[in-house]
């Protein structure tokens, strides 16, 4: 099959409407949606969960299932209407001309088939290639996606690869038949930031090499800024603004786009002087959308009788026919007006040391042949000598990628695991070796946790109020049921949930509301220390701002010590007083936020900072992409744990990095770094992130 050269738009979506039909009603998922993708262009589709981004992608693939139907408009691929094609014509196009990369790589791979075989199937089916040609092509593409030892990878099964490697294989599979259009649906959500940076770099390079057009779906504005030429912002099933990256980021013309930017932390923003502004209200359900403008009920500029009078269409911004917005008032709004600052919050005084860790180690013994038991046992060194202190009212961020030991240390602190060596002192009392069932009620109430996924932490068969009262009973708070009920309602007030939510079941709440219930439960016993394990990573951007702000406010009021575990450095910079960077069980850097975010850095911190996508066109960023994957804690490299991926290693003489674990060095003002680099090399380090216009 020879592909025809085509010079019009590769993909042209015009006034598309998609609905899903249930027994009760028609639910419109996408309405009046238009976007086009030109040859070799990357277009970003941005919006929060439930706005219809993935539905658009499935519409392009003509894969809407039994209940989904295109009820208006058209989707044209290279000038041909996909809706008018037969199943056979669609089969020819899918996979060969249009390929899609999904969010969860493991769901796209067959666990029982070797990688090579899965890749070879694509050109053998679509292009009728011989087995030998298909193998050569697979080898070439696996080399293109920068995987080490391509022959070994082709001979491996999916479970033998890391998440980042699996995602690269899925990208390789999509590229096997050199598609004209590549749809990427949140392709990096499940990956660590440094791996994400490498995959994004890869997608950009491959787009150039193969001349592929891309539709990049994401909720991460920074990622879209780094990968796309144009952007389309969606809200509740409609496109609300579209234009080039510069148009939309620097001269936004829709209140929702503006509200999104106000709810993400940008470099240099101070959490107390410039708090994140959460978008008021909640996202409307598809069958409860308001009249007129969908964003109306949450908009600062809403005008009754005008914004809710009738349907609002996309209009071109005067002077720029490629920039469109769905807002009646966009020419009346002063887009450059300074933010009306919320009240300036004062940071609580940082008090006495509440928690002290001294040379904490946590090792696990696992069977070397874990599947069948027996054989030698191996030791997994999850935590190596963690030493730090946390004070009252302080936020200490613990940063690192998956597998670095962040959650293991949290489990030891909570008493879900016990320490192998070293000690943990809580208010001067040693608790590292005491499992949770032997801890006093006071100790359990003092250290509480807010988990990453609010959906898994609530009991689906108990009302919200009952779950909070249950926590109060366990912490022996309140003399009787009436006192506990009163305290439960106060806790709902604390996390800014209406009191009537006490009678609701978890399934009736949104993700952000569930996370608030989790926070209310953690504070039920007036916790001294709250371990927040990635508490906002599963939430939408605007909800993240509200939950983050809530945690800060409760901390100010209750003088709580917050241990904030995260891999999102932009939120860490905004939130934390001190930062601890972990890599493969070691603390590699520890200091206050300003020290960690400005040079000199540990080489790993430097790479982490470079990997964070920043949604600001004024920020200049040094580009550092780490080679290779994070080594396994079961088989760590000798010497410095980071030496296999470090770009500074050649600066250290005598192979020191490969043979000796570096000592923890104290630089200026208690800033600690575990590294062999000389003082002179540290002095030569340049900032990774530079803001050429000072953030207000």
C-alpha positions as CSV (number, residue, x, y, z in Angstrom):
1,X,0.0,0.0,0.0
2,X,1.7,3.3,-1.1
3,X,0.8,6.3,0.9
4,X,-0.2,9.4,-1.1
5,X,1.4,12.7,-0.4
6,X,-1.2,15.1,0.9
7,X,-0.9,18.9,1.3
8,X,-4.2,19.9,2.9
9,X,-5.0,19.5,6.6
10,X,-4.3,15.9,7.7
11,X,-7.1,16.1,10.2
12,X,-10.1,18.4,9.9
13,X,-12.8,18.2,12.6
14,X,-15.7,20.5,11.8
15,X,-18.5,21.3,14.2
16,X,-18.3,17.8,15.7
17,X,-21.0,16.7,18.2
18,X,-20.8,13.3,19.9
19,X,-23.4,11.9,22.3
20,X,-23.7,8.8,24.4
21,X,-27.2,7.2,24.6
22,X,-28.4,5.6,27.8
23,X,-31.8,4.1,28.5
24,X,-32.9,7.3,30.1
25,X,-31.5,10.0,28.0
26,X,-29.0,11.3,25.4
27,X,-25.9,12.6,27.1
28,X,-23.9,15.1,24.9
29,X,-20.2,14.6,25.5
30,X,-18.8,16.9,22.8
31,X,-20.6,19.8,21.2
32,X,-19.7,22.0,18.2
33,X,-16.1,21.1,18.3
34,X,-13.7,22.2,15.5
35,X,-10.0,21.8,15.1
36,X,-7.6,21.1,12.3
37,X,-4.1,19.6,12.2
38,X,-1.8,20.4,9.3
39,X,1.0,18.2,7.9
40,X,3.9,17.9,10.4
41,X,2.1,20.0,13.0
42,X,1.5,19.2,16.7
43,X,-1.8,20.4,18.2
44,X,-2.4,20.1,22.0
45,X,-5.8,19.4,23.3
46,X,-6.0,20.6,26.9
47,X,-8.7,20.4,29.6
48,X,-9.6,18.8,32.8
49,X,-10.9,15.3,33.2
50,X,-14.5,14.9,31.9
51,X,-14.2,17.7,29.3
52,X,-14.4,15.4,26.3
53,X,-10.7,15.2,25.1
54,X,-10.5,11.4,24.9
55,X,-14.0,11.3,23.4
56,X,-12.7,13.4,20.5
57,X,-9.8,11.0,20.1
58,X,-12.1,8.0,20.0
59,X,-14.3,9.8,17.5
60,X,-11.3,10.2,15.2
61,X,-10.6,6.5,15.6
62,X,-14.3,5.8,15.0
63,X,-14.2,3.7,18.2
64,X,-17.1,5.1,20.3
65,X,-18.6,1.8,21.3
66,X,-22.2,0.7,21.1
67,X,-23.6,3.8,22.9
68,X,-21.6,6.5,21.4
69,X,-22.6,8.2,18.2
70,X,-21.5,11.2,16.1
71,X,-24.7,13.3,16.0
72,X,-23.4,16.4,14.1
73,X,-20.5,17.7,12.1
74,X,-17.7,15.7,10.5
75,X,-14.2,14.3,10.9
76,X,-12.1,14.3,7.8
77,X,-8.8,12.6,7.4
78,X,-6.8,13.8,4.4
79,X,-10.0,15.2,3.0
80,X,-12.1,12.0,3.3
81,X,-15.0,11.8,5.8
82,X,-14.2,9.0,8.3
83,X,-17.9,8.7,9.2
84,X,-18.7,7.7,5.6
85,X,-16.1,4.9,5.4
86,X,-16.9,1.2,5.5
87,X,-15.4,-1.0,8.2
88,X,-12.9,-2.3,5.8
89,X,-11.6,1.1,4.8
90,X,-11.4,2.1,8.4
91,X,-9.4,-1.0,9.2
92,X,-6.9,-0.1,6.5
93,X,-6.5,3.4,7.9
94,X,-6.3,2.6,11.6
95,X,-2.9,1.5,12.7
96,X,-1.3,2.3,9.3
97,X,-2.4,5.9,8.7
98,X,-3.7,6.9,12.1
99,X,-2.1,5.5,15.2
100,X,-3.0,6.1,18.9
101,X,-0.8,5.9,22.0
102,X,-2.8,5.4,25.2
103,X,-2.2,6.5,28.8
104,X,-1.5,3.1,30.3
105,X,1.3,1.3,28.3
106,X,0.7,-2.1,29.9
107,X,-3.0,-2.1,28.6
108,X,-1.7,-1.8,25.0
109,X,0.7,-4.7,25.1
110,X,-0.1,-8.4,25.0
111,X,1.5,-9.9,28.2
112,X,1.9,-13.3,26.6
113,X,3.7,-12.3,23.4
114,X,7.3,-11.2,22.9
115,X,7.9,-7.5,22.1
116,X,9.4,-8.2,18.7
117,X,6.5,-10.3,17.6
118,X,4.0,-7.6,18.6
119,X,5.9,-5.0,16.7
120,X,6.3,-7.1,13.6
121,X,2.6,-7.8,13.4
122,X,1.8,-4.2,12.4
123,X,3.7,-4.0,9.1
124,X,3.0,-7.6,8.3
125,X,-0.8,-7.0,8.5
126,X,-1.0,-3.5,7.2
127,X,1.8,-3.4,4.6
128,X,2.1,-7.1,3.7
129,X,5.8,-7.1,4.7
130,X,7.8,-10.3,4.9
131,X,8.9,-11.5,8.3
132,X,12.5,-10.5,7.7
133,X,11.6,-7.0,6.5
134,X,9.3,-6.6,9.5
135,X,12.0,-7.7,12.0
136,X,14.5,-5.2,10.5
137,X,11.9,-2.5,10.7
138,X,11.1,-3.4,14.3
139,X,14.9,-3.3,15.1
140,X,15.2,0.2,13.5
141,X,12.2,1.6,15.3
142,X,13.3,0.2,18.7
143,X,16.7,1.9,18.1
144,X,14.8,5.1,17.2
145,X,13.0,5.2,20.5
146,X,16.4,5.1,22.2
147,X,16.0,1.7,24.0
148,X,19.2,0.0,25.1
149,X,20.2,-3.3,23.5
150,X,17.4,-3.4,20.9
151,X,17.9,-7.1,20.1
152,X,17.4,-8.1,23.7
153,X,14.3,-5.9,24.0
154,X,12.7,-7.5,21.0
155,X,13.2,-10.9,22.6
156,X,11.7,-9.8,26.0
157,X,8.2,-10.0,27.3
158,X,6.4,-6.7,28.4
159,X,6.6,-7.5,32.2
160,X,10.4,-7.6,31.9
161,X,10.5,-3.9,31.0
162,X,10.1,-0.8,33.2
163,X,7.1,1.6,32.7
164,X,9.2,4.1,30.7
165,X,10.5,1.3,28.4
166,X,7.0,-0.1,27.9
167,X,5.8,3.4,26.9
168,X,8.6,3.6,24.4
169,X,7.6,0.2,22.9
170,X,4.0,1.5,22.5
171,X,5.4,4.6,20.7
172,X,7.5,2.3,18.5
173,X,4.5,0.2,17.7
174,X,2.6,3.3,16.7
175,X,5.5,4.3,14.4
176,X,6.0,0.9,12.8
177,X,3.8,1.8,9.8
178,X,4.9,5.5,9.6
179,X,1.4,6.9,10.3
180,X,0.5,10.4,9.0
181,X,-1.4,11.2,12.3
182,X,-0.4,10.2,15.8
183,X,-2.9,10.7,18.6
184,X,-1.3,10.7,22.1
185,X,-3.8,10.4,25.0
186,X,-2.0,11.5,28.2
187,X,1.0,9.4,27.1
188,X,3.2,10.3,30.1
189,X,0.8,10.5,33.1
190,X,2.0,7.2,34.5
191,X,5.7,8.0,34.2
192,X,8.3,9.7,36.4
193,X,9.3,13.3,35.5
194,X,12.8,12.5,34.2
195,X,11.4,9.6,32.2
196,X,8.5,11.8,31.0
197,X,11.1,14.5,29.9
198,X,12.9,11.8,27.8
199,X,9.7,10.5,26.3
200,X,8.5,14.0,25.3
201,X,11.9,14.8,23.8
202,X,11.6,11.5,21.9
203,X,8.1,12.2,20.6
204,X,9.3,15.7,19.3
205,X,12.3,14.2,17.5
206,X,10.3,11.4,16.0
207,X,7.6,13.9,14.8
208,X,10.3,15.8,13.0
209,X,12.1,12.7,11.6
210,X,8.9,11.0,10.3
211,X,7.0,14.2,9.5
212,X,4.1,12.9,11.5
213,X,1.2,15.2,12.5
214,X,0.2,14.9,16.2
215,X,-2.8,15.4,18.3
216,X,-1.5,15.6,21.9
217,X,-4.1,15.2,24.6
218,X,-3.0,16.3,28.1
219,X,-4.1,18.2,31.2
220,X,-0.6,19.4,31.7
221,X,-0.2,22.9,30.2
222,X,3.6,22.9,30.6
223,X,3.9,19.7,28.6
224,X,1.8,21.1,25.8
225,X,3.9,24.3,25.7
226,X,7.0,22.1,25.2
227,X,5.6,19.8,22.6
228,X,3.0,21.6,20.5
229,X,2.7,24.3,17.9
230,X,-1.0,25.1,18.5
231,X,-3.3,24.5,21.4
232,X,-7.1,24.0,21.8
233,X,-8.5,24.4,25.3
234,X,-11.7,22.4,26.2
235,X,-14.2,22.9,28.9
236,X,-17.3,20.7,29.5
237,X,-17.5,19.3,25.9
238,X,-16.7,22.5,24.0
239,X,-13.6,24.1,22.7
240,X,-13.4,27.4,24.5
241,X,-10.2,28.8,23.0
242,X,-7.7,27.8,20.3
243,X,-4.7,29.4,18.7
244,X,-0.9,29.2,18.6
245,X,0.9,28.5,21.8
246,X,2.0,32.2,22.0
247,X,-1.5,33.5,21.4
248,X,-3.1,31.3,24.1
249,X,-0.3,31.5,26.7
250,X,0.5,35.2,26.4
251,X,-2.7,36.8,25.1
252,X,-5.5,34.5,26.4
253,X,-9.0,35.5,25.5
254,X,-11.2,33.2,27.6
255,X,-12.0,33.4,31.3
256,X,-11.5,29.6,31.7
257,X,-8.0,29.7,30.2
258,X,-7.2,32.5,32.6
259,X,-8.6,30.7,35.6
260,X,-6.6,27.5,34.7
261,X,-3.3,29.5,34.6
262,X,-4.1,31.1,38.0
263,X,-4.5,27.8,39.6
264,X,-1.1,26.4,38.7
265,X,2.1,27.4,40.6
266,X,4.6,29.2,38.4
267,X,8.3,29.6,39.2
268,X,9.0,32.4,41.6
269,X,5.5,32.7,43.0
270,X,5.3,33.0,46.8
271,X,2.7,30.9,48.4
272,X,1.9,33.4,51.2
273,X,1.9,36.6,49.1
274,X,0.4,35.1,46.0
275,X,-1.8,32.1,46.9
276,X,-3.1,29.9,44.1
277,X,-6.6,30.9,43.1
278,X,-8.8,27.9,42.8
279,X,-11.7,28.0,40.3
280,X,-14.9,28.4,42.4
281,X,-17.7,25.7,42.1
282,X,-17.5,22.4,40.4
283,X,-17.4,21.0,36.9
284,X,-21.0,20.5,35.5
285,X,-22.2,17.0,34.8
286,X,-22.9,16.4,31.1
287,X,-26.7,16.3,31.7
288,X,-26.7,19.3,34.0
289,X,-24.9,21.8,31.9
290,X,-26.1,25.4,32.4
291,X,-27.9,27.5,29.8
292,X,-25.7,29.6,27.5
293,X,-22.0,29.6,28.5
294,X,-21.0,26.3,30.2
295,X,-18.4,28.1,32.2
296,X,-20.9,30.9,33.3
297,X,-21.6,29.7,36.9
298,X,-17.8,29.7,37.7
299,X,-16.8,32.8,35.7
300,X,-15.6,36.1,37.3
301,X,-17.1,38.1,34.4
302,X,-20.6,36.4,34.2
303,X,-23.5,38.7,33.2
304,X,-27.0,37.3,33.8
305,X,-29.4,37.7,30.9
306,X,-26.5,37.9,28.5
307,X,-24.1,35.0,29.1
308,X,-26.9,32.6,29.8
309,X,-29.3,33.7,27.0
310,X,-28.4,31.3,24.3
311,X,-25.7,29.2,22.6
312,X,-22.3,30.9,22.3
313,X,-20.3,30.3,19.2
314,X,-16.5,30.5,18.6
315,X,-15.4,34.0,17.3
316,X,-12.1,35.1,15.8
317,X,-10.0,37.5,17.8
318,X,-9.8,40.8,15.8
319,X,-6.4,41.1,14.1
320,X,-5.6,37.4,14.4
321,X,-7.8,35.1,12.4
322,X,-6.1,32.0,13.8
323,X,-7.0,32.8,17.4
324,X,-10.6,32.0,18.4
325,X,-12.6,32.2,21.7
326,X,-16.0,31.1,22.9
327,X,-16.8,34.2,25.0
328,X,-19.3,37.0,24.4
329,X,-17.4,39.5,26.5
330,X,-13.8,38.9,25.5
331,X,-13.3,42.4,24.0
332,X,-14.7,44.1,27.2
333,X,-12.4,42.3,29.6
334,X,-9.1,43.9,30.7
335,X,-6.9,40.8,30.3
336,X,-3.9,42.6,31.7
337,X,-5.6,43.8,34.9
338,X,-3.5,42.8,38.0
339,X,-4.8,40.0,40.1
340,X,-7.0,41.0,42.9
341,X,-4.9,39.5,45.6
342,X,-6.6,37.3,48.1
343,X,-5.7,38.3,51.6
344,X,-2.0,37.9,52.2
345,X,-1.5,34.9,54.4
346,X,1.1,35.0,57.1
347,X,3.2,31.9,57.6
348,X,2.9,30.3,61.1
349,X,6.1,30.6,63.2
350,X,8.2,27.4,62.8
351,X,8.4,25.9,66.2
352,X,10.3,23.1,68.1
353,X,11.5,19.8,66.5
354,X,8.5,17.4,66.5
355,X,10.1,14.6,64.5
356,X,13.6,13.4,64.3
357,X,15.0,10.6,62.2
358,X,18.5,9.3,62.9
359,X,20.3,7.0,60.4
360,X,17.1,5.2,59.6
361,X,17.5,2.1,57.4
362,X,14.8,-0.1,55.9
363,X,15.8,-3.3,54.1
364,X,13.5,-6.0,52.8
365,X,14.5,-9.6,52.2
366,X,13.0,-11.1,49.0
367,X,13.5,-14.5,47.4
368,X,15.8,-14.1,44.4
369,X,13.4,-16.3,42.5
370,X,10.2,-14.6,43.8
371,X,7.8,-16.4,41.5
372,X,8.5,-19.9,42.8
373,X,10.1,-19.2,46.1
374,X,13.3,-21.0,47.2
375,X,16.7,-20.0,45.9
376,X,18.8,-17.3,47.5
377,X,17.3,-14.4,49.3
378,X,18.3,-10.9,48.1
379,X,18.2,-7.7,50.1
380,X,16.3,-4.7,48.8
381,X,17.7,-1.6,50.4
382,X,14.6,0.7,50.3
383,X,16.0,3.3,52.6
384,X,19.7,4.0,53.3
385,X,20.6,6.1,56.4
386,X,17.9,8.8,56.4
387,X,18.7,11.6,58.8
388,X,16.6,14.8,59.2
389,X,14.4,16.8,61.5
390,X,10.9,18.3,61.0
391,X,9.6,21.1,63.1
392,X,6.1,22.4,64.2
393,X,4.3,24.4,61.4
394,X,6.9,23.3,58.8
395,X,6.4,21.8,55.4
396,X,9.1,19.4,54.5
397,X,8.8,18.1,50.9
398,X,10.2,14.7,50.1
399,X,11.0,14.5,46.4
400,X,12.1,11.7,44.1
401,X,10.9,9.3,41.5
402,X,9.1,6.0,42.0
403,X,11.3,3.4,43.6
404,X,13.4,5.9,45.5
405,X,12.0,4.9,48.9
406,X,9.6,7.9,49.7
407,X,6.6,5.7,50.5
408,X,8.7,3.1,52.3
409,X,9.9,5.7,54.7
410,X,6.3,7.0,55.2
411,X,5.2,3.4,56.0
412,X,7.9,3.1,58.7
413,X,6.9,6.5,60.1
414,X,3.2,5.4,60.2
415,X,4.1,2.0,61.9
416,X,2.9,0.0,58.9
417,X,6.6,-1.3,58.7
418,X,9.3,-1.3,61.3
419,X,12.8,0.2,60.9
420,X,15.7,-2.2,60.2
421,X,18.2,0.2,61.9
422,X,18.3,3.7,63.3
423,X,15.5,5.5,65.1
424,X,12.5,7.7,64.7
425,X,11.8,10.1,67.6
426,X,8.3,11.6,67.8
427,X,8.2,14.2,70.6
428,X,11.3,12.6,72.0
429,X,9.8,9.1,72.1
430,X,11.3,6.4,69.9
431,X,8.7,4.8,67.6
432,X,10.7,3.4,64.7
433,X,10.6,-0.2,65.9
434,X,7.0,-0.1,67.2
435,X,4.4,-1.5,64.7
436,X,1.1,0.3,64.5
437,X,-0.9,-2.2,66.5
438,X,1.4,-1.6,69.5
439,X,1.4,2.1,69.3
440,X,-0.5,4.2,71.8
441,X,-3.8,5.8,70.6
442,X,-2.1,9.2,71.0
443,X,0.8,8.2,68.7
444,X,-1.5,6.9,66.1
445,X,-3.6,10.1,66.2
446,X,-0.4,12.2,66.1
447,X,0.9,10.8,62.7
448,X,-1.8,10.6,60.0
449,X,-1.6,10.2,56.3
450,X,-3.4,11.6,53.3
451,X,-3.1,9.2,50.4
452,X,-2.5,9.7,46.7
453,X,-5.8,8.2,45.4
454,X,-8.9,9.5,47.1
455,X,-11.0,6.8,45.4
456,X,-9.4,3.9,47.2
457,X,-9.2,5.3,50.7
458,X,-12.9,5.7,51.5
459,X,-15.3,2.8,52.4
460,X,-17.9,2.8,49.6
461,X,-20.7,1.5,51.8
462,X,-20.4,4.0,54.6
463,X,-21.6,7.7,54.6
464,X,-19.0,10.4,54.7
465,X,-20.1,11.5,58.2
466,X,-19.9,7.9,59.5
467,X,-16.4,7.5,58.2
468,X,-15.2,10.6,60.0
469,X,-17.0,9.6,63.3
470,X,-15.3,6.1,63.0
471,X,-11.9,7.9,63.1
472,X,-13.0,9.9,66.1
473,X,-14.1,6.7,67.9
474,X,-10.7,5.1,67.2
475,X,-8.8,8.2,68.5
476,X,-11.2,8.1,71.6
477,X,-12.3,11.7,70.9
478,X,-15.7,12.9,72.4
479,X,-17.5,11.4,75.4
480,X,-20.6,10.3,73.4
481,X,-22.1,10.1,70.0
482,X,-23.5,13.6,70.1
483,X,-20.1,15.2,70.8
484,X,-18.5,13.1,68.0
485,X,-21.2,14.2,65.6
486,X,-20.6,17.9,66.5
487,X,-16.9,17.4,66.0
488,X,-17.5,15.6,62.7
489,X,-19.5,18.6,61.4
490,X,-16.7,21.0,62.5
491,X,-14.3,18.9,60.5
492,X,-16.4,19.2,57.4
493,X,-16.4,23.0,58.0
494,X,-12.6,22.8,58.3
495,X,-12.2,21.2,54.9
496,X,-14.8,23.5,53.4
497,X,-17.4,20.9,52.6
498,X,-21.1,21.6,53.1
499,X,-22.5,19.9,56.3
500,X,-25.1,18.1,54.3
501,X,-22.3,16.0,52.7
502,X,-22.3,14.0,56.0
503,X,-25.2,12.0,54.7
504,X,-23.7,11.4,51.3
505,X,-22.0,8.2,50.0
506,X,-18.5,8.5,48.6
507,X,-19.7,7.7,45.0
508,X,-21.7,10.9,45.1
509,X,-18.6,13.0,45.5
510,X,-16.0,14.2,43.0
511,X,-12.3,13.4,43.3
512,X,-11.5,16.7,45.0
513,X,-14.3,16.3,47.4
514,X,-13.2,12.8,48.4
515,X,-9.7,14.0,49.0
516,X,-11.2,16.6,51.4
517,X,-12.9,13.9,53.3
518,X,-9.6,12.1,53.5
519,X,-8.0,15.3,54.9
520,X,-10.9,15.7,57.4
521,X,-10.3,12.1,58.6
522,X,-6.5,12.7,58.9
523,X,-7.1,15.8,61.1
524,X,-9.8,14.1,63.2
525,X,-7.4,13.4,66.1
526,X,-5.6,16.8,65.8
527,X,-2.6,15.2,64.1
528,X,0.7,16.7,64.9
529,X,2.3,15.3,61.7
530,X,0.5,14.7,58.4
531,X,2.2,12.7,55.7
532,X,0.7,13.8,52.4
533,X,1.6,11.1,49.9
534,X,1.2,12.7,46.4
535,X,-2.2,14.1,47.7
536,X,-3.0,16.1,44.5
537,X,-1.5,14.1,41.7
538,X,-4.8,12.3,40.9
539,X,-6.7,15.6,40.8
540,X,-7.4,18.2,38.2
541,X,-5.4,21.4,38.1
542,X,-8.1,23.6,39.4
543,X,-9.0,21.1,42.2
544,X,-5.3,20.8,43.0
545,X,-5.1,24.5,43.8
546,X,-8.1,24.3,46.2
547,X,-6.8,21.2,48.0
548,X,-3.2,22.6,48.3
549,X,-4.6,25.8,49.7
550,X,-6.7,23.9,52.2
551,X,-3.7,22.0,53.5
552,X,-1.8,25.2,53.9
553,X,-4.7,26.9,55.8
554,X,-5.2,24.0,58.2
555,X,-1.5,23.9,58.8
556,X,-1.5,27.7,59.7
557,X,-4.4,27.1,62.1
558,X,-3.2,23.9,63.7
559,X,0.6,24.3,63.5
560,X,0.8,20.9,61.8
561,X,4.0,19.5,60.5
562,X,3.4,18.6,56.9
563,X,5.6,15.9,55.2
564,X,4.7,16.4,51.5
565,X,5.7,13.5,49.3
566,X,5.7,14.5,45.6
567,X,7.5,14.3,42.3
568,X,5.9,17.5,41.1
569,X,8.6,20.1,41.8
570,X,6.5,23.1,40.8
571,X,4.0,22.4,43.6
572,X,6.9,21.6,46.0
573,X,8.5,24.9,45.4
574,X,5.3,26.7,46.0
575,X,4.4,24.7,49.2
576,X,7.5,23.8,51.1
577,X,9.9,25.4,53.6
578,X,12.5,22.7,53.2
579,X,13.1,20.0,50.6
580,X,14.7,16.5,50.8
581,X,15.6,14.9,47.5
582,X,15.8,11.1,47.5
583,X,17.3,8.7,44.9
584,X,17.4,5.0,45.3
585,X,17.0,5.0,49.0
586,X,19.6,7.7,49.7
587,X,19.0,11.3,50.6
588,X,21.1,13.1,48.0
589,X,20.2,16.7,48.9
590,X,18.5,18.5,51.8
591,X,18.1,22.2,52.4
592,X,15.6,25.0,52.5
593,X,13.5,25.6,49.3
594,X,15.7,28.5,48.0
595,X,18.9,26.5,48.5
596,X,17.6,23.4,46.6
597,X,16.1,25.4,43.8
598,X,19.2,27.5,43.0
599,X,22.7,26.3,42.2
600,X,24.8,24.5,43.4
601,X,22.6,21.4,43.0
602,X,23.1,17.7,43.4
603,X,23.4,16.5,39.7
604,X,20.1,14.6,40.2
605,X,18.2,17.7,41.5
606,X,19.5,19.6,38.5
607,X,18.1,17.0,36.2
608,X,14.8,16.9,38.1
609,X,14.4,20.7,37.8
610,X,15.1,20.5,34.1
611,X,12.5,17.8,33.6
612,X,9.6,19.8,35.1
613,X,7.3,21.2,32.3
614,X,6.6,24.9,33.0
615,X,3.5,26.6,31.6
616,X,5.2,30.0,31.0
617,X,6.6,31.2,27.8
618,X,8.9,33.7,29.7
619,X,10.8,30.9,31.4
620,X,14.1,29.8,30.0
621,X,15.1,26.3,31.0
622,X,18.4,24.4,30.7
623,X,17.8,21.1,28.8
624,X,19.1,18.0,30.6
625,X,17.7,14.6,29.6
626,X,18.9,11.7,31.7
627,X,20.0,8.6,29.9
628,X,18.8,5.2,31.0
629,X,16.2,4.1,33.6
630,X,16.4,4.2,37.4
631,X,18.4,1.2,38.6
632,X,16.6,-1.4,40.7
633,X,16.9,-1.2,44.5
634,X,17.6,-5.0,44.5
635,X,20.6,-4.5,42.4
636,X,21.9,-0.9,43.0
637,X,25.1,0.3,41.2
638,X,28.4,0.4,43.2
639,X,29.6,3.7,44.5
640,X,27.3,6.7,44.1
641,X,23.7,5.5,43.5
642,X,23.3,8.1,40.7
643,X,26.6,7.5,38.8
644,X,25.0,5.4,36.0
645,X,23.0,8.5,34.8
646,X,25.1,11.4,36.0
647,X,26.4,14.0,33.4
648,X,29.0,15.3,35.8
649,X,30.7,12.0,36.5
650,X,33.6,12.7,34.1
651,X,34.5,15.8,36.3
652,X,35.4,13.6,39.3
653,X,39.0,12.1,39.0
654,X,40.0,8.5,39.8
655,X,36.7,6.7,39.2
656,X,35.6,7.7,42.7
657,X,31.9,7.8,41.7
658,X,32.0,4.1,40.7
659,X,33.6,2.9,43.8
660,X,32.6,5.0,46.8
661,X,29.3,6.2,48.2
662,X,29.9,10.0,48.5
663,X,29.8,11.5,52.0
664,X,27.0,13.9,52.9
665,X,28.7,17.4,52.6
666,X,27.4,20.5,54.3
667,X,27.6,23.6,52.0
668,X,26.5,27.1,53.1
669,X,23.9,27.5,55.9
670,X,23.2,23.8,56.5
671,X,22.6,22.9,52.8
672,X,23.5,19.2,52.5
673,X,24.6,17.4,49.3
674,X,25.7,13.8,48.9
675,X,28.2,14.2,46.0
676,X,31.9,13.8,45.1
677,X,32.1,17.0,43.0
678,X,34.7,19.6,44.1
679,X,33.7,23.0,45.5
680,X,35.1,24.5,42.4
681,X,32.7,22.5,40.2
682,X,29.8,23.4,42.4
683,X,30.7,27.0,42.1
684,X,30.5,26.7,38.2
685,X,26.9,25.4,38.2
686,X,24.4,27.6,36.4
687,X,20.7,28.0,37.2
688,X,18.4,25.5,35.4
689,X,15.4,27.7,35.4
690,X,15.7,31.4,34.5
691,X,12.8,33.8,34.5
692,X,13.6,36.6,32.0
693,X,10.6,38.6,33.2
694,X,10.3,38.7,37.0
695,X,7.2,37.0,38.2
696,X,4.8,39.5,39.8
